[in-house]
């Protein structure tokens, strides 16, 4: 509700500290009179309390990083699958620690986590999923206090240990002969 200014009445009236017009027959004490230099607070105190309330917020990137680091604890997860942008970053030596993770905030202020992973050949995918959910909920809730509304896991590839070692050395996502930044 917006406060609207009104013209003062032509007759001079006295107001008390609460802004109430005093009756003509009453004579206020000096404590009841307002000093004109103080002004009148048009905002109720309850509204001021809301504005001065402390808050703690997290950027999505912080939650994504917590999740990405937590993935290192999950047996069977050998890597994260990022987008083409992540591959460009990797090529320039600016690896994104949050690749393969995205976070959505629900209307209830909980977070939904989407993760794309590479799993080890022979790992039982349903068990990997259960381990991922357990670790994500534990770390996100434990570090931020936020509720996790859901965890969506997408298995992008299955790698043998040899394939994984090769991908770490040469970047399996890049085709031979591709030069990043070439015209």
N, C-alpha and C positions, 0 to 999 in steps of 0.2 A: 504494500500500500504506500503510495507516494504521499508525502506531506505537501500541502499546498499553502502558500503564503497568503495571508489575508490582511487587509488594511486594518490598522488599529482603530478602535472606536474613537469617535470624536471626543467623547468625554474621557478623561483619564481615569482608568480603573487601576486598582491595586491587585496584584496577583501574589499568591503565596509561593513557597518553594516548589510545590507540586504543579504550578501553572494554573491553579484554580482562581477564578475571579472572586475576590472577596466582596461580600455584601456591602451596601452603602452604609449600613448602620454599624458595621463592625470596625474596630480600629486594630489593625494588626500589630503584633509586637515586632521589634526590629529583626528578630530571627526569622519571622515569616516572610519578610520582604525580600524580593530578589534584587540583587545588584544588577543593573543593566549590562555591565561588562561581562557577567557570567553567561548570559544567553540562556536559552531554553533547550534542553536536550530533547529533540523530537524522536530519537531512536530509543525505544524501550530497552532497559538493561538486558532483558532476555535475548534480544537480537545481538547486542554487543558480545555476549558470551559466546554465541555461535561463531562470530567472526574471529574471536581471539582463541578459538579452540586449537590445540596442537594437532598435528597430523603427521602421519608417516606414509609415504608413497614409494612404490618401486616402479622403475621403468621396466617395460617388458624385457629389455635386454638383460637386466639383472636376473630375472627369473629364468630366462633362456640359458644364461651362463651357469646358473646353479644346476639346472637340469643336465646340460652338456657335461659338466664336471662329474655329476652323479653317475652318468652312463659309464664312466671308467670303472665303477665298482661292480658292474653287472657282468657275471660270467656269461660268455657266449656272444657278447657284443664286442665286435672287433673294430668298429669305426662308425662314423656318422656320415650320412649322405647329404651333401649340400647341393645348392643350385649351381647353375653355370657361373653366377657371380662369385660364389665361393671358390670355384676353380680358378677364376681370374685372380682373385685375391691370393690364393695359394701360389700361383705362378710368380707373383711379385713379392713373395715372402711375407705377406700380411695375412696369415691364416686367421680365419674367423673361428673363435672357440665356440661360437653358438651355432655353427652350421648344422643343419638337420633338425633344428628345434624351432618351433614357433609357439607362441602363447596367445590365447584369446581370453579376454575378461568377460565373464558372464554378467547378466543384469543383477545377479545376486552378489556381485563383487568377489566371486570365486574365480579360479583360473582353470582353463582347459588347456592341456599340453599336447602338442602334436610333435611326434618324434619320428625321424626316418633314420634307420640304422642298417648297418651291414653286420650279419651274424656269421659266426664261425660254422664251417661245414661240420655237421654232426650234432649241433646244438638242437635241443628240443624247443622249437619256437614257442609253444604255449608256456613252457617254464620260463623262457627268456622274458615273455610278456609279463608274467606274474612278478618276476624279479624287478623288471623295469618299473611297474606300478608301485611296488613296495618302496623302492629306493626313491623314486620321484616324490611320492607323498611324504615320506620321512624327511627328505632334505628340504623341499619347498615349505612344508608346514613348520618344520623345526627351525628354519632360518628366517622365515618371513611372518609366520603366524597365519598365512593365507590358507584358505580351504582349497583343495584341489577337486574341481568338479568332475574331471575326467582325464584319462590318459589315452591317447590314440597312438598306437605304434604301427608304423609301416616298415616292413622288412623290404629293403630295396635290393639286396643282393646277399648271396651266400658265398663266402670265400674260404678257400683252404688256407692253411697257414702260409704256404708258399705264395699264393696269390696275394695275400695280405702284405707279406714282406715286399713283394714286387711293387705293389701299389704305393707303398710308403716311399720307396726309392725313386720311382719314375713317374708317379701320378697316372694310374691306370685309366682315369677318366679322359686323359688326353690321347689323341690319336698320334701315332708316329708321324713326324713331319710337320705337325701343327706348330706354328710359332705364334705365341701370344703377342699381340700388338703389331703383327705384320700387316702390310697393306695389300 
